[in-house]
Each structure stands twice: as structure tokens, then as C-alpha cells.
Amino acid sequence: MNIRVWLLGLILLLAPACTVDPVTRAHEATVHLVINGDSSCSGTIVGPSAVLTASHCLDWPYTVSIYGQPVRVLRAVLDGNDHTILLVDRRFASWAPIAEAPRPGSRVFMFGNPGKLTDQFRNGYVSGLAAVDGGLVTTYNMSIFFGDSGSGIFDASGALIGVVSTVYSMTNGAQLTFACSWPLAFTPEQLREVM
């Protein structure tokens, strides 16, 4: 048998097993952060040594553990919209690509660490926009809780399109609550530094 034909057959046989679906890829890029030994937040790996989280999770001076393993923060890059990329002394094999926020009605999902739970999957849709503190946030019809701050929000392809930062809640006999993310505002230069 021709070796090329045999190798091609082997590649075609193994290719489906090597394909990683968007949910699995996003889950592999999601991390549980413990700040200062007791505060729980979530984060997303966005580069070989870079973890994106919500700035309000970090109260300087801070120590960070990823899934219980202490890491040293070498540098922090902020965008001014409640987002911080932590450059750490750890190398990651894969990370989430970053994309622009999809339109209202688009399917989205996330993994977060609410309360004492870890790696909790939720899905929903982009709801729209809302005015919060003088700016516009993207709203999502997904439930969130303390510890979900910093969770990546992913589009259907598994690309990161937002970060859980706050909630938008209305009460008038009934309650309506949305997960919210500020626009990612890192400059191209900042993103090149961490990628």
C-alpha cells in the first residue's frame, strides 16, 4: 500500500477526534481565580501567559491563584472599562480568540464560578444595550452570581466577546436581571503585548 494513501486515510480517520467544539475550547480557556486567598472571581486565558478578568476583582495589593495554584503577576494591563489582563509566570497551551460583540438575539454562553461552585455553564442571548453609570453596557439574558465577575462571554464560535462585570436589574412587582459587560477597550498595542 502506498504510504501517502495510508497516511491520508489515518489523518481522515483521526480528524473528527481532533476537532474541538467551541464550548470545549471556551471551557479550556476559562479559569477560577482566587484573589488574596478568599475572594473568588473568574477569568479567561487570552494569551500564552495572559488572563483577562474584571478589574473590580483586584484590590491592590493582591495575590492570585488559578485553580488553587499560586501564580506571580508580572504585569497588569487595564483598559479603563473594568477589564484587566494579568500577565503571569505560567504558560498556557491554548487561549480564547477575541471577537466583536454580536447583535441582539445572537446566542452566547459562559462558564463561571458562582458562590462555592466552579465551572458552571450557562447560555443565553445578547439582549441589547443599557445605560449604566454614564456608559453603555451589553446585556445578556443569563443568570450570574458573586464569583462570576470576570467570566468570559463567548459567541457561538467560542470567541470571547465580553466579560461579566455587573448586573442590570429592574424591580416593579417582579424582577428582571441581566448580566452585563462593558465594551473591551484594549488598544491594539496592548493586545499585541499579551498575545
C-alpha positions in Angstrom: 0.0 0.0 0.0 1.2 3.5 -0.8 2.4 5.2 2.3 0.8 8.5 1.3 -2.6 6.9 0.9 -2.2 5.1 4.2 -1.2 8.4 6.0 -4.1 10.3 4.3 -6.5 7.6 5.5 -5.2 7.8 9.0 -5.5 11.6 9.1 -9.1 11.5 7.8 -9.9 8.8 10.4 -8.4 10.9 13.3 -9.5 14.3 12.2 -13.0 14.3 13.8 -11.5 13.2 17.1 -9.0 16.1 17.0 -11.7 18.7 16.3 -12.5 20.7 19.5 -16.0 22.1 19.6 -16.5 25.8 20.6 -17.9 25.0 24.1 -15.0 22.8 25.0 -12.4 25.3 23.6 -14.1 28.1 25.7 -14.2 25.9 28.8 -10.5 25.1 28.5 -9.8 28.9 28.3 -11.8 29.6 31.5 -10.1 29.7 34.9 -11.2 30.1 38.5 -9.3 32.8 40.2 -8.8 33.2 44.0 -7.7 36.7 44.9 -5.9 37.3 48.3 -6.8 33.8 49.4 -10.5 34.3 49.9 -12.2 36.2 47.1 -13.4 34.2 44.1 -13.7 35.5 40.5 -13.4 34.1 37.0 -11.1 34.7 34.2 -10.3 33.8 30.6 -6.9 32.9 29.1 -6.3 35.3 26.2 -2.6 34.8 25.5 0.3 32.4 26.3 0.7 33.9 29.8 -2.3 36.3 29.9 -5.6 36.0 31.9 -8.4 38.6 31.4 -10.7 39.3 34.3 -12.8 42.2 35.8 -10.7 45.0 37.3 -13.1 45.2 40.3 -12.0 41.7 41.3 -8.5 43.0 42.1 -7.8 45.1 45.1 -4.1 46.1 45.3 -2.0 44.6 46.7 -3.3 41.2 45.6 -2.2 37.6 45.3 -3.7 35.4 42.6 -4.2 31.6 42.4 -5.5 29.8 39.3 -7.5 26.7 40.4 -5.6 26.8 43.7 -2.1 27.1 42.2 -0.4 30.4 43.1 0.9 32.5 40.2 3.0 35.5 40.2 1.6 38.6 38.4 4.4 40.1 36.3 2.3 42.9 34.9 -1.3 44.2 34.8 -2.8 45.8 31.7 -6.0 47.8 32.2 -8.4 49.2 29.6 -10.4 51.6 31.8 -13.6 49.6 31.3 -13.4 47.3 34.3 -11.1 44.9 32.4 -7.6 43.8 33.4 -5.2 41.4 31.7 -2.8 39.8 34.1 0.5 38.7 32.7 1.5 35.7 34.9 4.5 33.4 35.3 2.7 30.5 33.8 2.4 29.3 30.2 -0.9 28.1 28.8 -1.3 25.8 25.8 -4.3 27.5 24.3 -6.4 30.6 24.7 -9.6 32.2 23.5 -9.7 34.4 20.5 -11.3 37.8 20.9 -14.1 39.0 18.6 -16.5 41.9 18.4 -19.8 41.7 20.3 -22.6 40.1 18.2 -26.0 41.6 17.6 -29.0 41.3 19.9 -30.6 37.8 19.5 -27.2 36.1 19.0 -26.6 33.0 21.1 -23.9 33.3 23.8 -22.6 31.2 26.6 -20.2 31.4 29.6 -18.5 29.3 32.3 -18.3 30.9 35.7 -17.6 30.3 39.3 -20.7 31.4 41.2 -20.6 31.2 45.0 -18.9 27.9 46.0 -19.4 26.3 42.6 -16.8 26.1 39.8 -17.0 25.7 36.1 -20.8 26.3 35.8 -22.1 26.6 32.2 -24.8 29.0 31.3 -26.2 30.0 27.9 -28.5 32.7 26.6 -28.7 35.5 24.1 -27.5 39.0 23.6 -30.4 41.1 24.9 -29.3 44.6 23.8 -27.7 47.7 25.4 -28.4 49.5 28.6 -27.2 52.8 30.1 -25.1 52.2 33.3 -23.1 54.9 35.1 -23.0 57.2 32.1 -22.0 54.5 29.6 -23.5 51.7 27.5 -23.1 48.0 28.5 -24.2 45.0 26.5 -26.9 43.0 28.3 -27.3 39.2 28.2 -30.2 37.1 29.5 -28.1 34.9 31.6 -28.1 34.4 35.4 -25.0 35.4 37.3 -23.9 35.5 40.9 -20.9 36.6 43.0 -17.8 34.8 41.7 -19.0 35.1 38.1 -17.3 38.5 37.8 -14.6 38.3 35.2 -16.2 35.4 33.4 -15.7 35.4 29.6 -18.9 35.6 27.5 -18.4 33.6 24.2 -20.2 33.7 20.9 -21.4 30.5 19.2 -18.0 30.0 17.6 -16.2 30.1 21.0 -14.7 33.6 20.6 -14.6 35.9 23.6 -17.0 38.8 23.1 -17.4 40.2 26.6 -16.6 39.9 30.3 -19.1 39.7 33.1 -18.8 43.0 35.0 -22.1 43.9 36.6 -25.8 43.3 36.6 -28.7 45.4 35.4 -31.8 44.8 37.5 -35.3 46.3 37.4 -38.0 45.6 40.1 -41.6 46.6 39.7 -43.7 43.8 41.3 -41.4 41.3 39.5 -37.7 41.4 39.0 -35.8 41.4 35.7 -32.0 41.0 35.8 -29.4 40.9 33.0 -25.7 40.0 33.0 -23.7 43.0 31.7 -20.4 43.6 30.1 -18.6 46.9 29.3 -17.0 47.1 25.8 -13.5 45.7 25.6 -11.3 48.8 25.2 -7.7 47.5 25.0 -5.7 49.2 22.3 -4.1 47.1 19.5 -0.7 47.7 21.1 -1.9 46.4 24.5 -3.3 43.3 22.9 -0.1 42.7 20.9 1.9 42.8 24.2 -0.1 39.9 25.7 -0.7 37.7 22.6 
